[in-house]
Amino acid sequence: MTPPTRADWTIRDAATQADPRAAYDRMREHCPVAHDTAGHWTLFRHADVRAVLLDHTQFSNRVSQHVSVPNGMDPPEHGPFRHLIEPYFSEQRVAWFRPLCRAIADDLAQPLQGRDAVDIMADFALPFALRAQCAFMGWPQSLQQRLQDWIQRSHQARFAQDRPALAQLAAAFDAMIDEQLAQRRQSAAAQEADITSELMRSRVNGRPLSDAEMASILRNWTVGEVGTLAAAIGIIAHYLADNAALQQRLRAQPEQLYYANDEIQRMHNPLLENRRRATCPVELGGRQIGQDEQVVINWVAANRDPRVFAEPDCFRWGRNPQDNLLYGAGIHVCPGAPMARMELVEVMDSLLQHSHTLQPVAGRPVLPARYPASGYAQVWLTGF
Ligand code: HEM
């Protein structure tokens, strides 16, 4: 098997970054399994993505030497860790967290009222996601700025493929986690109180979690998800501002937000990609993928595949929701989905109740987020 010697595309080029969704749509139609300059294969079609998600024998989640719990694990190692984290997103936990989330959303939405123009990303989405995830973990509000800076620097380093900076950032995050763990080990009151302490007491395969495993779980639940949640809020708010009839319908019938949020994010996925590693030589879309080569799942393109979603840019009630890959599929399907869905319903209801007609601000077009983020860097809205 001879790997191709030239790259089909690069995700970082200016044309792709100027309009990422259009670029991924073009790739899906013209080069659905594409080799990039880093030597990875990106999958753009729904059928290829689904096949890979459901085949954890030929496509492993062990893509890095770093501990990643549970996303970087394969069976049988994955099962016990997955079993450990699922209860944190149970119906009871979601019900416990709902009023807290709503209070954070209302607290941030209220001061937007009466303002001429609001950048939903900086003024609402990012602060909400940071505050909500810290509240969930039981982390102090004082950590929010550090987490926000960390996320920004991590995105910059990933875009620039700056390995030394990425290593430094990993160490900085571990230090932040160590502080949280140390505080709880020292204080009996804190040991009882929150989800971080609960995680510290939990056991897997009959033993406590190591500090590295705990740091990985906490990284995934905080900085891993803050960006995705914030992107989702920006995407939904922007779509509703452009679609007045749907906006008014959801303002009057908030019980429809649950489905509408998923369908809007199908058209514009807030999470861009995840990875797998081929465990053996395999053919996909007529391309030969070598053993140990990395495969990148492009969620944005797969969820806009017209072979599965006719007229993919049309919002439709009752579209085949089982085909929506927003929260993934297979054994790694998002365990946080019930929590994320609840948060997005509360957030959007709060934004709609604190505004009369959300509209784009003339002369201030949206700014797409740069790789590796999805969604927007800026979304200016008026109508609060
Ligand atoms: C809009 C918000 C979210 C979206 C779109 C999303 C999407 C996804 C997707 C597509 C996957 C599958 C990844 C893969 O197959 O490699 C995933 C996995 C995961 N998500 Fe989410 N997620 C969201 C929010 C959350 C939240 C709030 C949490 C927890 C606080 C969370 C925790 C996880 C975990 C732990 C995994 C790995 C599961 C495993 O490997 O078994 N997610 N998510």
Residues whose N, C-alpha, C, O or C-beta is under 5 A from the ligand:
A	BS01	HEM	P70 N71 R82 W221 E225 T228 L229 A232 L271 N274 L325 L326 Y327 G328 I331 H332 V333 C334 P335 G336 A340
